[in-house]
């Protein structure tokens, strides 16, 4: 299974990434580091990240869970 972890290089994300990478392919997205770049406040950046990380093999089977320690505008995510 492919798992995309946003913030996978951070304090909590690095632990989550290490756990899941034992049995799954982990892709890390981040603003300044990771496998793909991401700016959470920009819907175009989110779309680009999903295309690079998951599309086309997962285009019909994508689940998105958003957990943030800061503010993420729902309109950005719902605009996808």
Protein Blocks (a to p, Z undefined) as FASTA:
>chain_A
ZZddehilmmklmmmmmmmmmmpccddddfkgcjbdcdfklmklmmmmmmmmmpmklmmm
cccddddfbdcdfklmmmZZ
